[in-house]
Amino acid sequence: MADFATRLRDLRKRRGLRQMDLAQSFGVAQTTIANYEKKLRFPDERMLGRFADFFDVSMDFLLGRSDSMRGPDDDVAEVRKEPAAQAAGLAVEYLDTLRHTGFEAAMQLIDTAFRNGMPYRRICQEIFEPALKEVGRLWELGQLSVGAEHAISEATVRVMAKLFPAPDAEARQDGRPRCVCLSVSREQHVLGAAMVTDFLRLEGWSVVFPGANLSTGHLLELLKAERPDLCAISVTLPANVSEAREMIAAIRETEPLRSLPVMVGGQAFQNRMDLWQEIGADGTAVNAEAAVATAARLVNRPA
């Protein structure tokens, strides 16, 4: 039977994360993750719990005491018995349904999985993310038009809203961390930022989500009015990284905002892991789940 080191390595690779990426999400050195996987170190109970939550598996599975990812009391549905294979099949079916049948049928497919016990986070990570990556691949190959790509992305945002409707207004609460999360103004891709917004809300954050098409000047006005603990900026197209750089520079030059932590993420940062530092951000994340950990670290709050 597998042990913790093997489980950690396999789970990390299944998510497409490097040791560096996982270390950044947990606020530790890359060597710490490497030592865990080499069996040179073993995490304490708190860190084990964080790993189990991050990968959405039971502690018994993480420690190699069981081959079932879920606990013994998790008797919900086939969709939870073989989560990786089931989710992969649903990702393919979801995209195919959206392209060839329509929004309502795709919504029904996801709603059924949700009602059968698949958590919202897993739906986002294991169905929506792979499906949208495939959309990007098809677009790059010229097998999908820009219009079709945008339609699929917008439909997915609508599905997310139906599963997890955002409140019309979020009350300010003492001690509750606040974030402004957006895509740069020239972007039409808001799915990643919307996903981060929902994941933060699930962790108790109050999030203002203006979407895209917000100029640098208007962003500064919003930040001065909201006084958040964090600003999160999403960039999908590499050509728009310069706009994120401009936004960050403007924040640093504005007196009430100079110390505001800024987190960036999105497809534009996937191939250059140091790009976030180059444009002046304080942190980055490879996906929405990792964004929650990075956000907590940047504002010095428990993950």
HELIX and SHEET records of a PDB file:
HELIX    1   1 PHE A    4  ARG A   14  1                                  11    
HELIX    2   2 GLN A   19  PHE A   26  1                                   8    
HELIX    3   3 GLN A   30  GLU A   37  1                                   8    
HELIX    4   4 GLU A   45  PHE A   55  1                                  11    
HELIX    5   5 MET A   59  LEU A   62  1                                   4    
HELIX    6   6 GLU A   78  LYS A   81  1                                   4    
HELIX    7   7 PRO A   83  HIS A  100  1                                  18    
HELIX    8   8 PHE A  103  ARG A  115  1                                  13    
HELIX    9   9 TYR A  120  ILE A  123  1                                   4    
HELIX   10  10 CYS A  124  PHE A  128  3                                   5    
HELIX   11  11 GLU A  129  GLU A  140  1                                  12    
HELIX   12  12 VAL A  146  LEU A  163  1                                  18    
HELIX   13  13 LEU A  191  LEU A  202  1                                  12    
HELIX   14  14 THR A  216  GLU A  226  1                                  11    
HELIX   15  15 PRO A  238  ASN A  240  5                                   3    
HELIX   16  16 VAL A  241  GLU A  253  1                                  13    
HELIX   17  17 GLU A  255  LEU A  257  5                                   3    
HELIX   18  18 GLN A  267  PHE A  269  5                                   3    
HELIX   19  19 LEU A  275  GLU A  278  1                                   4    
HELIX   20  20 ALA A  288  LEU A  298  1                                  11    
SHEET    1   A 5 SER A 206  GLY A 211  0                                        
SHEET    2   A 5 ARG A 178  SER A 183  1                                        
SHEET    3   A 5 LEU A 230  SER A 234  1                                        
SHEET    4   A 5 VAL A 262  GLY A 265  1                                        
SHEET    5   A 5 GLY A 283  ALA A 285  1                                        
END                                                                             
